[in-house]
Amino acid sequence: MNYDNMSCGDLVRFAKSRNDYSDKKLNIYEFTDNSFYKVDEIKNIKIINQSNFGLIISRKNNRYKNCSVHFTNYRKTSGGNIVIKRTPHLINDLVIYSNTRNCGLAVGENFSCVGARIFLYEDKKVCIGKDNQWSFQILIRTSDSHAILDSAGNCINKGGDVIIGEHVWLAAQVRILKGVSIAKGCIVGCGSIVTKTFTDENVIIVGTPAKIVKRNITWSRKPPEDFY
């Protein structure tokens, strides 16, 4: 079995099928292409576990710096499932908050991050495709955290999953709100607030609220002068 070839969802299901897994405590696993095993901690990820449950799965030898995971004690069923696949890039200052048992974060291969906060609420998920490049002060939310009610007392701001496609670049201080999807190959410009889904691939999205300003683009991790 090659664990690198498994999806994030398959890795979660595999972990939960193991004899050393418990749904009453924190479970931390690392994996390689051909091994999958339980560990006590992941270097440079601080875990604050106020709940009775949590699952974290990380590819061995991923590099983290100043990262943390907070499983809050919001409900008796609080916790969450977090999977970060293989990357050669540094993951810096990634802070994750999860407050319900079925919340999930799935991070694809070749992810890099300078600084981000991800809030997983209302049993919703954040799914990040492979080869994402994130700058600093990124904010991702699956919920507004507080209810807005209409005159009949009905909640009108329910949470939603956030899905970010493959090869997406989030520039500094981007905010992505509940229920948003961003297609493959996009760039989200500095300071943008993304409040709706963008299904068009290879576009630049900028503004508050964000809108498409340029089409038919791609991007590279290399600096501009490499293409002069």
NULOPA-416861 format. One record per residue (C-alpha): residue in three letters; z, y, x. Coordinates in Angstrom, 2 decimals, padded with zeros to 5 digits. Layout:
% residues N
{residu->ALA; Z->Z; Y->Y; X->X};
...
//
This chain:
% residues 228
{residu->MET; Z->000.00; Y->000.00; X->000.00};
{residu->ASN; Z->-000.97; Y->003.44; X->001.32};
{residu->TYR; Z->001.53; Y->005.96; X->-000.02};
{residu->ASP; Z->-000.56; Y->008.92; X->001.15};
{residu->ASN; Z->-003.24; Y->007.87; X->-001.34};
{residu->MET; Z->-000.84; Y->007.87; X->-004.29};
{residu->SER; Z->-000.67; Y->010.82; X->-006.66};
{residu->CYS; Z->002.55; Y->012.79; X->-007.01};
{residu->GLY; Z->003.10; Y->011.20; X->-010.41};
{residu->ASP; Z->002.61; Y->007.71; X->-008.99};
{residu->LEU; Z->005.10; Y->008.45; X->-006.20};
{residu->VAL; Z->007.70; Y->009.50; X->-008.77};
{residu->ARG; Z->007.13; Y->006.35; X->-010.83};
{residu->PHE; Z->007.31; Y->004.19; X->-007.71};
{residu->ALA; Z->010.60; Y->005.80; X->-006.61};
{residu->LYS; Z->012.13; Y->005.24; X->-010.03};
{residu->SER; Z->011.14; Y->001.56; X->-009.96};
{residu->ARG; Z->013.05; Y->000.86; X->-006.75};
{residu->ASN; Z->016.40; Y->-000.92; X->-006.62};
{residu->ASP; Z->017.96; Y->001.90; X->-004.58};
{residu->TYR; Z->017.10; Y->004.54; X->-007.20};
{residu->SER; Z->019.82; Y->005.81; X->-009.55};
{residu->ASP; Z->019.36; Y->008.02; X->-012.61};
{residu->LYS; Z->022.96; Y->009.16; X->-012.26};
{residu->LYS; Z->022.81; Y->010.87; X->-008.87};
{residu->LEU; Z->020.58; Y->012.70; X->-006.40};
{residu->ASN; Z->017.77; Y->010.62; X->-004.88};
{residu->ILE; Z->015.93; Y->011.75; X->-001.74};
{residu->TYR; Z->012.99; Y->009.83; X->-000.24};
{residu->GLU; Z->010.57; Y->010.28; X->002.63};
{residu->PHE; Z->007.30; Y->008.41; X->003.07};
{residu->THR; Z->004.51; Y->007.77; X->005.54};
{residu->ASP; Z->001.18; Y->006.12; X->004.94};
{residu->ASN; Z->002.80; Y->002.67; X->004.96};
{residu->SER; Z->006.55; Y->003.18; X->004.38};
{residu->PHE; Z->008.78; Y->004.66; X->001.68};
{residu->TYR; Z->012.52; Y->004.91; X->002.17};
{residu->LYS; Z->015.67; Y->006.69; X->001.05};
{residu->VAL; Z->017.30; Y->009.39; X->003.20};
{residu->ASP; Z->020.44; Y->011.50; X->002.99};
{residu->GLU; Z->018.69; Y->014.81; X->003.58};
{residu->ILE; Z->015.42; Y->016.50; X->004.55};
{residu->LYS; Z->015.59; Y->018.75; X->007.57};
{residu->ASN; Z->015.69; Y->022.47; X->006.71};
{residu->ILE; Z->015.80; Y->021.92; X->002.94};
{residu->LYS; Z->019.18; Y->022.89; X->001.57};
{residu->ILE; Z->019.95; Y->021.05; X->-001.66};
{residu->ILE; Z->022.35; Y->022.56; X->-004.18};
{residu->ASN; Z->022.96; Y->019.84; X->-006.74};
{residu->GLN; Z->025.05; Y->021.01; X->-009.69};
{residu->SER; Z->023.59; Y->018.38; X->-012.01};
{residu->ASN; Z->024.01; Y->014.65; X->-012.37};
{residu->PHE; Z->020.45; Y->013.86; X->-011.38};
{residu->GLY; Z->017.60; Y->014.88; X->-009.10};
{residu->LEU; Z->014.63; Y->013.37; X->-007.27};
{residu->ILE; Z->013.00; Y->014.79; X->-004.14};
{residu->ILE; Z->010.13; Y->013.05; X->-002.34};
{residu->SER; Z->008.67; Y->014.49; X->000.87};
{residu->ARG; Z->006.11; Y->013.30; X->003.38};
{residu->LYS; Z->007.81; Y->012.49; X->006.66};
{residu->ASN; Z->007.26; Y->015.08; X->009.42};
{residu->ASN; Z->006.50; Y->017.92; X->007.03};
{residu->ARG; Z->007.88; Y->021.10; X->008.58};
{residu->TYR; Z->010.24; Y->023.23; X->006.50};
{residu->LYS; Z->012.13; Y->026.42; X->007.31};
{residu->ASN; Z->014.74; Y->028.20; X->005.15};
{residu->CYS; Z->013.85; Y->026.13; X->002.07};
{residu->SER; Z->016.17; Y->025.11; X->-000.76};
{residu->VAL; Z->016.23; Y->023.15; X->-004.00};
{residu->HIS; Z->018.65; Y->024.04; X->-006.78};
{residu->PHE; Z->019.31; Y->021.45; X->-009.49};
{residu->THR; Z->021.33; Y->023.59; X->-011.88};
{residu->ASN; Z->023.97; Y->022.49; X->-014.36};
{residu->TYR; Z->022.30; Y->024.17; X->-017.34};
{residu->ARG; Z->022.39; Y->021.02; X->-019.51};
{residu->LYS; Z->023.92; Y->017.57; X->-019.28};
{residu->THR; Z->020.40; Y->016.25; X->-018.69};
{residu->SER; Z->019.57; Y->018.73; X->-015.93};
{residu->GLY; Z->017.76; Y->017.68; X->-012.77};
{residu->GLY; Z->014.06; Y->017.36; X->-012.01};
{residu->ASN; Z->011.36; Y->015.64; X->-009.95};
{residu->ILE; Z->009.93; Y->017.27; X->-006.83};
{residu->VAL; Z->007.14; Y->015.83; X->-004.65};
{residu->ILE; Z->005.64; Y->017.48; X->-001.57};
{residu->LYS; Z->002.75; Y->015.64; X->000.05};
{residu->ARG; Z->001.58; Y->015.70; X->003.65};
{residu->THR; Z->000.83; Y->019.03; X->005.31};
{residu->PRO; Z->000.31; Y->020.12; X->008.93};
{residu->HIS; Z->001.33; Y->023.68; X->007.99};
{residu->LEU; Z->004.79; Y->025.22; X->007.93};
{residu->ILE; Z->006.45; Y->025.55; X->004.53};
{residu->ASN; Z->008.73; Y->028.57; X->004.86};
{residu->ASP; Z->011.24; Y->030.12; X->002.45};
{residu->LEU; Z->010.28; Y->027.93; X->-000.52};
{residu->VAL; Z->013.09; Y->028.09; X->-003.09};
{residu->ILE; Z->012.93; Y->025.83; X->-006.15};
{residu->TYR; Z->015.13; Y->026.05; X->-009.26};
{residu->SER; Z->015.08; Y->023.17; X->-011.76};
{residu->ASN; Z->017.30; Y->023.11; X->-014.82};
{residu->THR; Z->016.17; Y->020.21; X->-017.01};
{residu->ARG; Z->015.67; Y->016.53; X->-016.29};
{residu->ASN; Z->011.93; Y->016.34; X->-016.97};
{residu->CYS; Z->010.97; Y->019.43; X->-014.97};
{residu->GLY; Z->008.59; Y->018.67; X->-012.14};
{residu->LEU; Z->006.95; Y->020.17; X->-009.07};
{residu->ALA; Z->003.95; Y->018.41; X->-007.52};
{residu->VAL; Z->002.61; Y->019.88; X->-004.26};
{residu->GLY; Z->-000.69; Y->018.54; X->-002.93};
{residu->GLU; Z->-001.77; Y->017.99; X->000.66};
{residu->ASN; Z->-002.22; Y->020.76; X->003.24};
{residu->PHE; Z->000.04; Y->023.27; X->001.50};
{residu->SER; Z->001.32; Y->026.34; X->003.36};
{residu->CYS; Z->003.81; Y->028.96; X->002.24};
{residu->VAL; Z->005.37; Y->032.07; X->003.78};
{residu->GLY; Z->007.78; Y->032.66; X->000.88};
{residu->ALA; Z->007.98; Y->031.64; X->-002.79};
{residu->ARG; Z->010.36; Y->031.18; X->-005.71};
{residu->ILE; Z->009.51; Y->028.53; X->-008.31};
{residu->PHE; Z->011.48; Y->028.36; X->-011.57};
{residu->LEU; Z->011.14; Y->025.05; X->-013.44};
{residu->TYR; Z->012.59; Y->025.39; X->-016.95};
{residu->GLU; Z->012.11; Y->023.91; X->-020.44};
{residu->ASP; Z->011.04; Y->020.48; X->-019.11};
{residu->LYS; Z->007.82; Y->022.06; X->-017.81};
{residu->LYS; Z->005.93; Y->021.36; X->-014.60};
{residu->VAL; Z->004.18; Y->023.17; X->-011.78};
{residu->CYS; Z->001.23; Y->021.29; X->-010.24};
{residu->ILE; Z->-000.32; Y->022.61; X->-007.02};
{residu->GLY; Z->-003.64; Y->021.23; X->-005.79};
{residu->LYS; Z->-004.37; Y->020.38; X->-002.19};
{residu->ASP; Z->-005.05; Y->023.04; X->000.47};
{residu->ASN; Z->-003.18; Y->025.92; X->-001.14};
{residu->GLN; Z->-002.31; Y->028.91; X->001.03};
{residu->TRP; Z->000.54; Y->031.11; X->-000.21};
{residu->SER; Z->001.70; Y->034.38; X->001.30};
{residu->PHE; Z->005.20; Y->035.86; X->000.84};
{residu->GLN; Z->007.24; Y->036.89; X->-002.23};
{residu->ILE; Z->005.31; Y->034.59; X->-004.56};
{residu->LEU; Z->006.93; Y->034.00; X->-007.97};
{residu->ILE; Z->006.03; Y->031.11; X->-010.30};
{residu->ARG; Z->007.75; Y->030.68; X->-013.68};
{residu->THR; Z->007.33; Y->028.06; X->-016.42};
{residu->SER; Z->009.57; Y->030.01; X->-018.80};
{residu->ASP; Z->010.77; Y->033.49; X->-019.68};
{residu->SER; Z->014.33; Y->032.06; X->-019.54};
{residu->HIS; Z->015.41; Y->033.99; X->-022.66};
{residu->ALA; Z->014.07; Y->033.53; X->-026.19};
{residu->ILE; Z->012.04; Y->036.08; X->-028.12};
{residu->LEU; Z->012.30; Y->035.51; X->-031.88};
{residu->ASP; Z->010.18; Y->036.66; X->-034.79};
{residu->SER; Z->011.66; Y->037.98; X->-038.03};
{residu->ALA; Z->012.12; Y->034.42; X->-039.33};
{residu->GLY; Z->014.07; Y->033.38; X->-036.24};
{residu->ASN; Z->011.26; Y->031.33; X->-034.70};
{residu->CYS; Z->010.85; Y->031.32; X->-030.93};
{residu->ILE; Z->007.53; Y->032.91; X->-029.98};
{residu->ASN; Z->007.69; Y->032.59; X->-026.19};
{residu->LYS; Z->007.98; Y->028.88; X->-025.48};
{residu->GLY; Z->007.45; Y->027.75; X->-021.90};
{residu->GLY; Z->004.35; Y->026.13; X->-020.45};
{residu->ASP; Z->003.14; Y->024.19; X->-017.42};
{residu->VAL; Z->001.60; Y->026.07; X->-014.50};
{residu->ILE; Z->-001.41; Y->024.42; X->-012.84};
{residu->ILE; Z->-002.93; Y->025.78; X->-009.64};
{residu->GLY; Z->-006.16; Y->024.12; X->-008.51};
{residu->GLU; Z->-007.30; Y->023.01; X->-005.08};
{residu->HIS; Z->-007.97; Y->025.53; X->-002.29};
{residu->VAL; Z->-006.28; Y->028.51; X->-003.92};
{residu->TRP; Z->-005.01; Y->031.48; X->-001.91};
{residu->LEU; Z->-002.12; Y->033.47; X->-003.39};
{residu->ALA; Z->-001.74; Y->036.79; X->-001.59};
{residu->ALA; Z->001.57; Y->038.63; X->-001.16};
{residu->GLN; Z->003.80; Y->039.34; X->-004.16};
{residu->VAL; Z->001.73; Y->037.44; X->-006.71};
{residu->ARG; Z->003.47; Y->036.58; X->-010.01};
{residu->ILE; Z->002.24; Y->033.65; X->-012.09};
{residu->LEU; Z->003.80; Y->033.27; X->-015.52};
{residu->LYS; Z->004.27; Y->030.38; X->-017.94};
{residu->GLY; Z->001.31; Y->028.38; X->-019.22};
{residu->VAL; Z->-001.17; Y->029.68; X->-016.63};
{residu->SER; Z->-003.88; Y->027.60; X->-014.94};
{residu->ILE; Z->-005.97; Y->028.82; X->-011.99};
{residu->ALA; Z->-009.18; Y->027.01; X->-011.09};
{residu->LYS; Z->-010.32; Y->025.63; X->-007.75};
{residu->GLY; Z->-011.31; Y->027.94; X->-004.90};
{residu->CYS; Z->-009.81; Y->031.16; X->-006.29};
{residu->ILE; Z->-008.04; Y->034.05; X->-004.57};
{residu->VAL; Z->-005.29; Y->035.95; X->-006.37};
{residu->GLY; Z->-004.96; Y->039.43; X->-004.90};
{residu->CYS; Z->-001.82; Y->041.13; X->-003.61};
{residu->GLY; Z->000.69; Y->042.19; X->-006.26};
{residu->SER; Z->-001.18; Y->040.63; X->-009.17};
{residu->ILE; Z->000.58; Y->039.41; X->-012.33};
{residu->VAL; Z->-001.26; Y->036.43; X->-013.83};
{residu->THR; Z->-000.52; Y->036.06; X->-017.54};
{residu->LYS; Z->-003.46; Y->033.94; X->-018.72};
{residu->THR; Z->-005.55; Y->030.96; X->-017.63};
{residu->PHE; Z->-008.66; Y->031.39; X->-015.45};
{residu->THR; Z->-011.08; Y->028.45; X->-015.69};
{residu->ASP; Z->-013.85; Y->029.93; X->-013.51};
{residu->GLU; Z->-013.88; Y->028.55; X->-009.96};
{residu->ASN; Z->-014.36; Y->030.58; X->-006.77};
{residu->VAL; Z->-013.40; Y->033.98; X->-008.12};
{residu->ILE; Z->-011.12; Y->036.79; X->-006.97};
{residu->ILE; Z->-008.44; Y->037.64; X->-009.51};
{residu->VAL; Z->-006.61; Y->040.96; X->-009.16};
{residu->GLY; Z->-004.48; Y->043.31; X->-011.23};
{residu->THR; Z->-001.57; Y->043.70; X->-013.62};
{residu->PRO; Z->-002.46; Y->041.88; X->-015.73};
{residu->ALA; Z->-004.89; Y->040.03; X->-013.50};
{residu->LYS; Z->-008.63; Y->039.91; X->-014.20};
{residu->ILE; Z->-011.72; Y->038.67; X->-012.37};
{residu->VAL; Z->-013.17; Y->041.28; X->-010.01};
{residu->LYS; Z->-015.60; Y->039.18; X->-007.92};
{residu->ARG; Z->-017.42; Y->035.85; X->-008.34};
{residu->ASN; Z->-019.11; Y->033.26; X->-006.12};
{residu->ILE; Z->-016.68; Y->033.51; X->-003.21};
{residu->THR; Z->-014.86; Y->031.09; X->-001.00};
{residu->TRP; Z->-012.20; Y->031.63; X->001.65};
{residu->SER; Z->-011.04; Y->030.28; X->005.00};
{residu->ARG; Z->-007.72; Y->030.14; X->006.82};
{residu->LYS; Z->-009.55; Y->031.56; X->009.85};
{residu->PRO; Z->-009.40; Y->035.35; X->010.47};
{residu->PRO; Z->-012.35; Y->037.55; X->009.46};
{residu->GLU; Z->-013.43; Y->038.18; X->013.07};
{residu->ASP; Z->-014.30; Y->034.49; X->013.44};
{residu->PHE; Z->-017.22; Y->035.16; X->011.07};
{residu->TYR; Z->-018.58; Y->038.36; X->012.62};
//
